[in-house]
């Protein structure tokens, strides 16, 4: 619900909204797929998704420049969790 202003504003906000929804769907899928539940990977995905949510909220507040930092944090979180485990 908080991301709807970013979606309706178009541009970077809409892209972040759709990317965030896809990422959350992927993380949930890791938890519910039959026979191959991957709890550690799902937790890592949810943690990284927090940065996407931050970027989405910044874009919705009219700060697409700051939203780029949220996207950068998402990528950095995924890379660094190879060295520092999230679970």
N, C-alpha and C positions, 0 to 999 in steps of 0.2 A: 504494500500500500504506500509506503514512504517513497518508493521509486517511481510512482506514477507521474509526478511532475517532470521527472527527467525523461520519461517515455514520451509524453505529450510535447515536450520542448523540441524533440527531434535531434538530429546530429549525434554528437558524442554520447549524450545522455541516453538516447534510444538504443544505441549500439551497446552501451554498458548494461542497460536493462535486459536486453535480450541475451547478452553474454552471461550475465549473472544468473538468469533463469536457466540457461543451458547448463551452467556449472553446477548449480544446486541439483538439477535433475540428474546429472552424472553422479554426483556424490550420493544421492538417495539410491540410485540404481545400484551402486556398489554395495549397499546394505540389503537390498531386496532381491537381487538376482538369485534365481534358484540354484542351489548346489555350490555356489562360489562366492559366498559373502566375504567381503574383504574389509573388515572393520578398521584396521590400521590405515589403509589407503583412504577410506571414507573420512576418517577423522582429519587426516592431512588435507584432504580436499575441502572440508568445511572450514578449517583454519585459514587456508589460502583464500577461500571465498569471502572471508571477512574483509579483506582488502578490496575486493571487487565491490562489495556493499559500500564501503567507505567512499570509493570513487563514484559510485552511483549517487550517493547522497550529496557529494560535493557538486556533481554535475547538475543535480536537481536544484541546488542552491544557486545556480548560475555561475559556477566556478569551474569551467572545463579545464583550465590550466592546472588547478589543484587536483582534478579528477585523474589527470595523467599520473600523478604520484600514487594514487590508489592502484592503478593498473601496474605501475612499476613495482609496488609493494607485493602485488599478487605474484608476479613473476619471480621476484626475489624470494618470496616465501617458499615457492615450489622448489627453487634451486637449493636454498639453504636447508630445507628439510631432508635433503639427501645426506647431509652431514650432522644435523641436529634433529633427531626423531621427534615427531609430534605426539607419538604415543609411547 
